[in-house]
Amino acid sequence: MTRLLDGPSGEATPAGVRARSLLALGLTAAKQHDRLTEKPAFTESPRLAHIAGDACTAAMVLTRLTETQLNSVAWGYASAAGEHSRSHRATQFDEALCMFRGLGVEWGAAVSHI
């Protein structure tokens, strides 16, 4: 999927479609504990979602990215400093929570409130 999204056909694909594709890629990579694929997918996806005006996808990715950071610290893949700091993660969850509430997506607000 990354080769497709990085190539000419991926560049011609609308930002919203690319954002949702990267969300799916990140979720798949997370289930497989593939940190080298997961992090770039979850990092690029919200940027594309914002470009596309797709707040729901941006909020979902932000929630998943924050969960990934929590898991990385818990599983010993990362230290609790930097992007994985508690305050940084709390800010990301709050941002996702605000987006979900603004959209009226109750399940998303509940997941972001963990």
Stockholm file with secondary structure:
# STOCKHOLM 1.0

chainA/1-114         MTRLLDGPSGEATPAGVRARSLLALGLTAAKQHDRLTEKPAFTESPRLAHIAGDACTAAMVLTRLTETQLNSVAWGYASAAGEHSRSHRATQFDEALCMFRGLGVEWGAAVSHI
#=GR chainA/1-114 SS CHHHHHSHHHHHSCHHHHHHHHHHHHHHHHHTTCHHHHHHHHHHHHHHHHHHTCHHHHHHHHHHHHHHHHHHHHTTSSCSSGGGSHHHHHHHHHHHHHHHHHHTCHHHHHHHTC
#=GC SS_cons         CHHHHHSHHHHHSCHHHHHHHHHHHHHHHHHTTCHHHHHHHHHHHHHHHHHHTCHHHHHHHHHHHHHHHHHHHHTTSSCSSGGGSHHHHHHHHHHHHHHHHHHTCHHHHHHHTC
//
